[in-house]
Amino acid sequence: MNKPHEPNSWEARAMANVMAGFTDFPTLHERGPMILTHGKGVRLYDTAGRDYLDANSGLWNVVCGWDHEGLIEAMVAQTRRFPAYHAFFGRMADTSVELSEKLIEVSPFATGRVFFTNSGSEANDTMVKMLWMMNRAEGKPERRKIITRINSYHGVTAVSASMTGKPYNEHFGLPLPGFLHADCPHYWRFGEEGESEAEFTARMARNLEELIEREGPETIAGFFAEPVMGAGGVIPPSKGYFEAIQPVLKRHGIPFISDEVICGFGRTGAVWGAETYGIEPDAIIASKALTCGFMPLGAVILGDAFAERMQAAAEKIEEFPHGFTSSGHPVACAVGLKAIEIILEEGLLANVRMISPYFMKRLNALADHPLGGEARGIGLMGALEVVAEKATKTPFDGALSVSERIANACLDQGLICRPLGQAVVLCPPFIMDETLLDEMFDKLETALDKVAEGLKA
Ligand SMILES: *Cc1c(COP(=O)(O)O)cnc(C)c1O
């Protein structure tokens, strides 16, 4: 059933002219698109004047709310002074130098080098090209394969979609050859009958090692992982996972690239997810909260060793033939500098640490709801996975679209939260407090009750 829209309404114009991405079309046809006009603090407003508490920080990125004066001022001031430039031919904006320096300062690396992109996908893509170029320059052209994990999300360009471990990429004939997917370390879902979490973690590491040996360690260029899988459904690793797999990678000389597009800048309660999980990365991929979502910007942050090897590879052919027209865009970089200041120095990260225990307490309580399967999360990111039968963790029939129903029931309550598989995702802005968290969870609980009732009927 297609929802009828007033001719010339925002909804009708959107339906006629916009190719919507990552949108459930049955839901779109039934409910119509939501056209938003502005935001204030943690709330968004649509063309009908309705307001919504956004439990998803836009798409994980708008962590400081929609009207942060400091960010707006930084953007306006930079736009007046120097609104656009590139980073080719040895020329670059002063602001991009400042942000590169700042990113290395806040990174786990003593020294390093930064390359700017416009998005997380482009940053992952860039990192893969860097690995390929370094290995070729060092006489190891066969070292090209990339390992990521099932359910990981690394983006949508042909390379970063190949890295992403989600089945929808089959529709594009992806992954490209040479992109391998190791196990997803989700104990609750993939732990076997009678297997302890420690045994599960050991199996993850063993399987990874087998994969590496089967493919040939000398053919593998790098391992990319999100410290906590985000778009795969907020999946924190099983206990001891990174401690178990890092020695395997080291043993085979495989670099570890931490995709911190979601975890970076505070989401897990530390600056980096790598810090939260004791990961020692060779490089970091950043985006999303890097500008609090106010401008598009991604960054590859190379650690000491990579920076040196990459520089040497480029010197050899006298350049690094790569770059986007807007790499190092001065306005994006100015916003990035301000965002880092706001998050790290003006108390946003401290606030995440302060409210996270309450967030986790209310999240964990959702597991007791009749629909609740697993409540999982860390810092200020969480998910509730629903099940048809608790004891056996049996998922609902996909045709019931239960998580879509929950997200829609949330919208009816004035709450935006995202359905993901059979889970709903919560990743509210860092400016939340306990009162707003109560409002968020109360609305979600009401929505869960309504959906549970509807399922019974
Ligand atoms: C969002 C995301 C990306 C892709 O970033 P885009 O800016 O959407 O291209 C890559 N990796 C992770 C972990 C992400 O969450």
The ligand as a Tripos MOL2 file, in Angstrom:
@<TRIPOS>MOLECULE
LIG
   15    15     1     0     0
SMALL
NO_CHARGES

@<TRIPOS>ATOM
      1 C1         30.0270    4.9210    8.7120 C.3       1 LIG1
      2 C2         31.1940    4.0520    8.6840 C.ar      1 LIG1
      3 C3         32.0730    4.0240    7.5910 C.ar      1 LIG1
      4 C4         31.7730    4.7630    6.3230 C.3       1 LIG1
      5 O1         31.7780    6.1350    6.4720 O.3       1 LIG1
      6 P1         31.0370    7.0390    5.3800 P.3       1 LIG1
      7 O2         31.3740    8.4290    5.8120 O.co2     1 LIG1
      8 O3         29.5750    6.7270    5.4750 O.co2     1 LIG1
      9 O4         31.6000    6.6950    4.0680 O.co2     1 LIG1
     10 C5         33.2180    3.2660    7.6880 C.ar      1 LIG1
     11 N1         33.5030    2.5630    8.7890 N.ar      1 LIG1
     12 C6         32.6810    2.5650    9.8510 C.ar      1 LIG1
     13 C7         33.0560    1.7810   11.0560 C.3       1 LIG1
     14 C8         31.4930    3.2890    9.8280 C.ar      1 LIG1
     15 O5         30.6660    3.2490   10.8610 O.3       1 LIG1
@<TRIPOS>BOND
     1     1     2 1
     2     2     3 ar
     3     2    14 ar
     4     3     4 1
     5     3    10 ar
     6     4     5 1
     7     5     6 1
     8     6     7 2
     9     6     8 1
    10     6     9 1
    11    10    11 ar
    12    11    12 ar
    13    12    13 1
    14    12    14 ar
    15    14    15 1
@<TRIPOS>SUBSTRUCTURE
     1 LIG1         1 GROUP 0 **** ****
